[in-house]
Amino acid sequence: MFWWVVAAAMVLATNSARRDNNDAAVVFTVYASDTGDHPSLTIPVNVGSNAQAYRWGLSLSQSGLFVVDPSIQCLDGKNKAPCHQLPDTGYSYSPSTSLTFSKQEKFNQGPFKGTWARDKFTIEDQVYHDFPLAVLKQIPDDFVPAFGLGPASTAGKNNYPGPSVSDNNTVLGNLKQRSVISRQMFSLSADDNPDINGSASANWTLILGGVDLARVESSFVRLPLEVSDDVYSVLNGVDISDTPILAKAYKLSLCYQCRSHWPLDAYSAVVAAVSRYTNLASDGSFACADIVNVTMKLDFGGVEMPMALSAVLATNDPQTCQVRLDSSSSAIALGLSVWRYLITVIDYETSIFAVAKTNFTRSSRRIGANIPSLIEGNVPLVKGFAPGSRRESAGHTRLMPSFVSFGSWLLLVVLLVS
């Protein structure tokens, strides 16, 4: 009898851990169809290991509220909810397949507690925003979602109110007051081929909202910038002089060919870390104009995603050998797909931008055996989800050792046979 109890307990514990893993693996996306009229909820499954995704419709009630509850019924194999796989290339959402979620069903905390007023946020057409479930559970209840700050050119389109360029002063003030934005939520773009040193002749654009990989030209609020005394200022009167976005132009190079943009601090952190090991070329490991290939695994709350970065060392300053991304060089290879899972409302310095593994290579010679991570500390994504804990990640939760699961089932089989 004792062994029956032990075996049953082990099986239950294993199954419980698996349920925790399913819960932690959920990443859901607010998505609008190509017309923008019918928002829906998309839930990719097992992020980082396969491309499966399920979509539910979000219902607009007569009072103009989104009634949203991203329950995960489709993830347990029972398919209680009418979900279907989301094609990678299509926008085939149909209102007839929509499902109205009840806020009392399974999820009653974070920003999904209650309902969201439609006039509190904008859903951008054809733009993905992915938020791990664990992160959403940590966001305060009174947080106003910032799924879309624009774009200004289509603000108010399809009855989805959004800020226009003239409203940016108010928008910035409100978001700063609510601590929604920080320096990590600014990205810089160039409308045409910029001077690599960021001269005043470049047409720079400030993008509020962080990173959008696939459709950056139709996303977020875009503000024209001018270069003055090596700092950027907004032309329309919005004063950002007190924000850490101010920097010398050469630090703000970007991969414009990728049509995707890094947050300023994320880019600066990579460049600074690479510079740390390359600006002292006297040891012979590097020389100016060498290509430094950096392969990293970025740890987004435990979901490790590889990113390849090729940086070109500038030759304009042989003494310091400054590292920059040369947008005119074919050597640029930014694996920016990792940024699709970027959470722009969380501070990178304390949460997201943790590098799990870094290797520096030059030609076939490995020289980075003792190089530490780019970002020291590897801070977990969400407080309470420390590395090594049972719920450390949004997709790679550490379960019991495999032999425990195997042993529990083996014990049951032996008892049944006996």
C-alpha positions as CSV (number, residue, x, y, z in Angstrom):
1,M,0.0,0.0,0.0
2,F,2.8,2.3,0.8
3,W,4.4,1.9,-2.6
4,W,1.0,2.6,-4.3
5,V,0.8,5.9,-2.4
6,V,4.4,6.8,-3.3
7,A,3.8,6.1,-7.0
8,A,0.5,8.0,-7.2
9,A,2.1,11.0,-5.5
10,M,5.0,11.0,-8.0
11,V,2.7,10.8,-11.0
12,L,0.5,13.6,-9.6
13,A,3.6,15.7,-9.0
14,T,4.9,15.1,-12.5
15,N,1.5,15.9,-14.1
16,S,1.3,19.1,-12.0
17,A,4.7,20.2,-13.1
18,R,3.6,19.6,-16.7
19,R,0.6,21.8,-16.2
20,D,2.8,24.5,-14.8
21,N,5.0,24.2,-17.8
22,N,2.0,24.7,-20.2
23,D,0.9,27.7,-18.2
24,A,4.3,29.2,-18.3
25,A,4.8,28.5,-22.0
26,V,1.9,30.7,-23.1
27,V,2.7,33.8,-25.0
28,F,-0.2,35.7,-26.3
29,T,-0.5,38.4,-28.9
30,V,-3.1,41.0,-29.6
31,Y,-3.5,41.0,-33.3
32,A,-5.7,43.0,-35.7
33,S,-6.9,41.7,-39.1
34,D,-5.8,43.4,-42.3
35,T,-8.9,45.6,-42.1
36,G,-8.3,46.4,-38.5
37,D,-12.0,45.9,-37.7
38,H,-11.8,42.6,-35.9
39,P,-9.1,42.3,-33.3
40,S,-8.2,38.8,-32.2
41,L,-6.1,37.1,-29.6
42,T,-3.2,34.9,-30.8
43,I,-1.5,32.3,-28.6
44,P,1.7,30.8,-29.9
45,V,2.5,27.5,-28.3
46,N,5.9,26.4,-27.2
47,V,7.6,29.6,-28.2
48,G,11.1,28.9,-29.7
49,S,10.5,25.3,-30.5
50,N,7.7,25.3,-33.1
51,A,5.6,27.7,-35.0
52,Q,2.2,26.6,-33.9
53,A,-0.2,29.3,-32.8
54,Y,-3.9,29.5,-32.0
55,R,-6.2,32.5,-32.5
56,W,-9.3,33.5,-30.8
57,G,-11.5,36.5,-31.6
58,L,-11.9,39.3,-29.2
59,S,-15.4,40.5,-28.9
60,L,-16.4,44.1,-28.8
61,S,-19.3,44.6,-26.5
62,Q,-22.0,47.2,-27.1
63,S,-20.5,49.4,-24.5
64,G,-17.2,49.6,-26.5
65,L,-15.2,47.4,-24.1
66,F,-13.0,44.5,-24.9
67,V,-14.0,41.5,-22.9
68,V,-10.8,39.6,-22.7
69,D,-9.7,36.5,-20.9
70,P,-6.9,34.5,-22.5
71,S,-7.7,31.2,-21.0
72,I,-5.4,28.4,-22.2
73,Q,-8.0,25.7,-22.9
74,C,-6.5,24.9,-26.3
75,L,-3.1,24.1,-24.7
76,D,-4.2,21.1,-22.7
77,G,-5.1,19.0,-25.7
78,K,-8.8,19.0,-24.9
79,N,-9.6,21.7,-27.4
80,K,-12.5,23.0,-25.4
81,A,-12.3,26.4,-27.2
82,P,-12.9,26.8,-30.9
83,C,-9.3,27.5,-31.8
84,H,-7.4,26.9,-35.1
85,Q,-3.9,27.1,-36.2
86,L,-2.7,30.5,-37.4
87,P,-1.1,30.5,-40.9
88,D,2.2,32.3,-41.0
89,T,1.4,34.4,-44.1
90,G,-2.3,35.0,-43.8
91,Y,-4.7,37.3,-42.1
92,S,-7.6,35.0,-42.3
93,Y,-9.5,36.0,-39.2
94,S,-13.2,35.7,-39.6
95,P,-15.7,37.2,-37.1
96,S,-17.8,34.1,-37.4
97,T,-15.1,32.1,-35.5
98,S,-14.8,34.7,-32.7
99,L,-15.0,33.7,-29.1
100,T,-16.0,36.1,-26.3
101,F,-14.0,35.4,-23.2
102,S,-15.4,35.8,-19.7
103,K,-13.3,37.7,-17.3
104,Q,-14.4,35.3,-14.5
105,E,-13.3,32.2,-16.3
106,K,-9.6,31.5,-15.5
107,F,-7.7,34.7,-15.4
108,N,-8.5,37.5,-13.0
109,Q,-5.3,39.4,-12.4
110,G,-2.9,41.8,-14.1
111,P,-4.1,44.1,-16.9
112,F,-6.7,41.5,-17.9
113,K,-8.5,42.0,-14.6
114,G,-12.0,43.3,-15.6
115,T,-12.3,44.8,-19.0
116,W,-10.2,47.2,-21.1
117,A,-11.8,50.3,-22.3
118,R,-11.3,50.6,-26.0
119,D,-10.3,54.2,-25.8
120,K,-7.4,53.4,-23.5
121,F,-5.2,51.7,-26.1
122,T,-4.8,51.2,-29.9
123,I,-4.5,48.0,-31.7
124,E,-2.3,48.5,-34.7
125,D,-3.1,46.9,-38.0
126,Q,-1.0,43.8,-38.8
127,V,1.4,44.3,-35.9
128,Y,2.3,41.6,-33.4
129,H,3.0,42.3,-29.7
130,D,3.9,39.3,-27.7
131,F,3.7,39.2,-23.9
132,P,4.6,36.2,-21.8
133,L,1.8,35.2,-19.4
134,A,4.2,35.5,-16.4
135,V,4.9,39.1,-17.3
136,L,1.3,40.0,-17.6
137,K,0.6,38.5,-14.2
138,Q,3.2,40.9,-12.7
139,I,1.9,44.1,-14.3
140,P,-0.2,46.2,-11.9
141,D,-4.0,46.2,-12.3
142,D,-4.2,49.9,-13.0
143,F,-1.6,49.7,-15.8
144,V,-3.0,51.2,-19.0
145,P,-1.9,49.0,-21.9
146,A,0.3,50.7,-24.6
147,F,-0.1,48.2,-27.4
148,G,0.0,51.0,-29.9
149,L,0.9,54.6,-29.7
150,G,0.0,55.1,-33.4
151,P,0.9,55.2,-36.1
152,A,0.2,58.9,-36.3
153,S,-0.8,58.6,-40.0
154,T,-3.6,56.2,-39.2
155,A,-4.5,57.4,-35.7
156,G,-8.2,56.9,-35.2
157,K,-8.5,54.5,-38.1
158,N,-11.4,52.1,-38.0
159,N,-12.6,53.7,-34.8
160,Y,-9.6,52.7,-32.9
161,P,-8.5,56.0,-31.3
162,G,-4.8,56.7,-31.1
163,P,-2.6,59.6,-30.5
164,S,-1.6,61.9,-33.3
165,V,1.7,63.7,-33.6
166,S,0.2,66.8,-32.2
167,D,-0.8,64.8,-29.1
168,N,2.7,63.5,-28.4
169,N,3.4,66.0,-25.6
170,T,0.4,64.7,-23.7
171,V,1.2,61.1,-24.6
172,L,4.8,61.3,-23.4
173,G,3.8,63.0,-20.2
174,N,1.1,60.4,-19.4
175,L,3.3,57.5,-20.2
176,K,6.3,58.8,-18.2
177,Q,4.0,59.5,-15.3
178,R,2.8,55.9,-15.4
179,S,6.3,54.7,-15.8
180,V,5.3,52.9,-18.9
181,I,8.1,54.2,-21.1
182,S,11.7,54.6,-20.3
183,R,14.8,55.1,-22.4
184,Q,14.5,51.5,-23.6
185,M,11.3,52.3,-25.4
186,F,12.8,54.7,-27.9
187,S,14.2,53.5,-31.2
188,L,16.0,55.5,-33.9
189,S,15.5,55.1,-37.6
190,A,16.9,56.8,-40.7
191,D,14.6,57.6,-43.6
192,D,17.4,57.1,-46.1
193,N,21.0,56.0,-46.2
194,P,22.6,57.9,-43.3
195,D,26.1,58.9,-42.8
196,I,27.5,56.2,-40.6
197,N,28.7,58.7,-38.1
198,G,25.2,60.2,-37.8
199,S,26.0,63.5,-39.3
200,A,23.4,66.3,-39.3
201,S,22.6,65.4,-42.9
202,A,20.9,62.2,-41.9
203,N,17.1,62.2,-41.6
204,W,16.6,60.6,-38.3
205,T,13.3,59.5,-36.8
206,L,12.4,58.8,-33.2
207,I,10.1,55.8,-32.9
208,L,8.2,55.6,-29.6
209,G,7.3,52.1,-28.5
210,G,10.4,50.1,-29.0
211,V,10.8,47.4,-31.6
212,D,8.6,46.2,-34.4
213,L,10.4,43.7,-36.6
214,A,8.4,43.1,-39.7
215,R,6.4,46.3,-40.3
216,V,8.3,49.1,-38.6
217,E,7.4,51.6,-41.3
218,S,3.7,51.3,-40.4
219,S,4.0,51.1,-36.6
220,F,4.4,53.3,-33.7
221,V,4.5,57.1,-33.5
222,R,7.3,58.5,-35.5
223,L,8.8,61.9,-34.9
224,P,11.3,63.7,-37.0
225,L,14.6,64.5,-35.3
226,E,17.3,67.0,-35.9
227,V,21.0,66.8,-34.8
228,S,22.2,69.8,-32.9
229,D,25.5,69.8,-31.0
230,D,25.7,66.0,-31.1
231,V,22.4,65.6,-29.4
232,Y,19.0,64.8,-30.8
233,S,15.9,67.0,-30.2
234,V,12.4,66.6,-31.4
235,L,11.3,69.2,-34.0
236,N,7.7,69.5,-33.0
237,G,8.4,70.9,-29.6
238,V,8.3,67.8,-27.5
239,D,11.1,68.2,-25.0
240,I,13.1,65.0,-24.5
241,S,16.2,66.7,-23.2
242,D,15.8,65.1,-19.8
243,T,15.8,61.5,-21.2
244,P,18.8,59.2,-21.6
245,I,18.1,59.0,-25.4
246,L,20.5,61.9,-25.7
247,A,23.8,60.6,-27.1
248,K,26.4,61.4,-29.6
249,A,25.5,60.4,-33.1
250,Y,28.1,57.7,-33.6
251,K,26.6,55.6,-30.8
252,L,23.2,55.5,-32.6
253,S,24.1,53.6,-35.8
254,L,21.5,51.2,-36.9
255,C,20.7,48.4,-39.3
256,Y,18.4,50.3,-41.6
257,Q,18.5,47.5,-44.2
258,C,16.7,45.2,-41.8
259,R,13.8,47.6,-41.5
260,S,13.9,46.8,-37.8
261,H,15.1,48.7,-34.8
262,W,16.8,48.0,-31.6
263,P,16.0,49.9,-28.4
264,L,18.7,52.3,-27.7
265,D,20.0,50.7,-24.6
266,A,20.0,47.2,-26.1
267,Y,22.1,48.4,-29.0
268,S,24.4,50.4,-26.7
269,A,24.9,47.4,-24.4
270,V,26.0,45.2,-27.2
271,V,28.3,47.8,-28.7
272,A,29.8,48.6,-25.3
273,A,30.4,45.0,-24.5
274,V,32.0,44.3,-27.9
275,S,34.1,47.4,-27.5
276,R,35.4,46.2,-24.2
277,Y,37.2,43.4,-25.9
278,T,38.1,45.0,-29.2
279,N,39.2,48.6,-28.5
280,L,42.5,47.3,-27.1
281,A,43.9,45.9,-30.3
282,S,47.5,46.0,-29.0
283,D,47.3,42.4,-27.9
284,G,47.0,41.2,-31.4
285,S,43.6,39.5,-31.0
286,F,41.9,42.1,-33.1
287,A,42.8,44.8,-35.5
288,C,40.8,47.7,-36.8
289,A,38.6,46.8,-39.8
290,D,38.4,43.1,-38.7
291,I,35.0,41.6,-38.6
292,V,34.0,40.4,-35.1
293,N,31.4,37.7,-35.2
294,V,29.4,37.5,-32.0
295,T,27.0,34.7,-31.4
296,M,24.8,35.0,-28.4
297,K,21.8,33.4,-26.7
298,L,19.6,36.0,-25.3
299,D,17.7,34.9,-22.2
300,F,14.1,36.3,-22.3
301,G,12.8,34.9,-19.1
302,G,14.3,31.5,-19.8
303,V,13.3,31.4,-23.5
304,E,16.7,31.3,-25.1
305,M,16.9,32.6,-28.6
306,P,20.0,32.7,-30.7
307,M,21.1,36.0,-32.2
308,A,23.9,36.4,-34.7
309,L,25.6,39.8,-34.9
310,S,28.4,40.9,-37.1
311,A,30.1,44.1,-36.1
312,V,32.6,46.0,-38.2
313,L,35.4,47.8,-36.4
314,A,35.7,51.4,-37.5
315,T,39.0,52.6,-38.8
316,N,38.4,56.3,-38.2
317,D,40.0,56.2,-34.8
318,P,42.9,53.7,-34.7
319,Q,43.7,54.6,-31.1
320,T,40.4,53.4,-29.7
321,C,39.1,51.3,-32.6
322,Q,35.5,52.2,-31.9
323,V,33.0,49.5,-32.7
324,R,30.0,50.3,-34.8
325,L,27.5,48.7,-37.1
326,D,28.4,49.7,-40.6
327,S,25.2,50.0,-42.5
328,S,27.0,50.1,-45.8
329,S,28.7,46.8,-45.3
330,S,27.4,43.4,-46.3
331,A,28.9,42.1,-43.1
332,I,25.8,43.1,-41.1
333,A,23.8,40.0,-40.1
334,L,21.5,40.8,-37.3
335,G,19.3,37.9,-36.2
336,L,16.6,40.2,-35.1
337,S,13.9,37.6,-34.9
338,V,14.6,37.4,-31.2
339,W,13.2,40.8,-30.8
340,R,9.7,39.7,-31.8
341,Y,9.4,38.5,-28.2
342,L,10.6,41.8,-26.7
343,I,8.6,43.1,-23.8
344,T,8.8,46.9,-24.1
345,V,7.2,47.7,-20.8
346,I,9.9,46.0,-18.8
347,D,13.3,47.6,-18.1
348,Y,16.1,45.7,-19.9
349,E,18.7,46.7,-17.3
350,T,16.9,44.9,-14.5
351,S,14.9,42.3,-16.4
352,I,15.3,41.3,-20.0
353,F,18.6,41.8,-21.7
354,A,20.5,38.9,-20.1
355,V,22.9,37.1,-22.2
356,A,23.1,33.4,-21.4
357,K,26.1,32.5,-23.6
358,T,28.6,34.6,-25.6
359,N,31.3,33.4,-28.0
360,F,33.7,35.6,-29.9
361,T,35.4,34.1,-32.9
362,R,37.8,35.5,-35.4
363,S,38.2,33.4,-38.5
364,S,38.5,29.8,-37.3
365,R,40.3,30.7,-34.1
366,R,38.3,30.7,-30.9
367,I,39.4,33.5,-28.7
368,G,36.5,33.9,-26.4
369,A,36.8,31.0,-24.1
370,N,37.2,33.2,-21.0
371,I,35.0,36.1,-22.2
372,P,32.1,36.7,-19.7
373,S,28.6,37.4,-20.6
374,L,27.9,40.8,-22.2
375,I,25.5,41.8,-19.4
376,E,26.7,40.9,-16.0
377,G,24.2,39.2,-13.7
378,N,21.8,37.5,-16.0
379,V,18.8,38.8,-14.1
380,P,15.6,36.8,-14.5
381,L,12.7,38.2,-16.5
382,V,10.2,38.5,-13.8
383,K,10.7,38.9,-10.1
384,G,10.2,35.6,-8.3
385,F,11.2,33.6,-11.4
386,A,14.8,33.1,-10.5
387,P,17.0,30.8,-12.6
388,G,16.7,27.3,-11.3
389,S,13.2,27.7,-9.9
390,R,10.4,25.5,-11.0
391,R,8.7,28.4,-12.9
392,E,11.8,30.2,-14.1
393,S,10.7,30.7,-17.7
394,A,8.0,31.3,-20.1
395,G,8.6,28.2,-22.0
396,H,11.5,26.4,-20.5
397,T,10.3,25.7,-17.0
398,R,12.6,23.3,-15.2
399,L,10.6,20.2,-14.3
400,M,11.5,17.3,-12.1
401,P,14.4,15.2,-13.4
402,S,13.4,12.9,-16.2
403,F,14.2,9.8,-14.2
404,V,11.6,10.9,-11.6
405,S,8.8,10.9,-14.2
406,F,10.1,7.6,-15.8
407,G,10.5,6.0,-12.4
408,S,7.0,6.9,-11.2
409,W,5.4,5.3,-14.3
410,L,7.7,2.3,-14.1
411,L,6.7,1.8,-10.5
412,L,3.1,1.8,-11.4
413,V,3.6,-0.8,-14.1
414,V,5.5,-3.1,-11.8
415,L,2.8,-2.8,-9.1
416,L,0.1,-3.5,-11.7
417,V,1.9,-6.6,-13.1
418,S,2.5,-7.9,-9.6
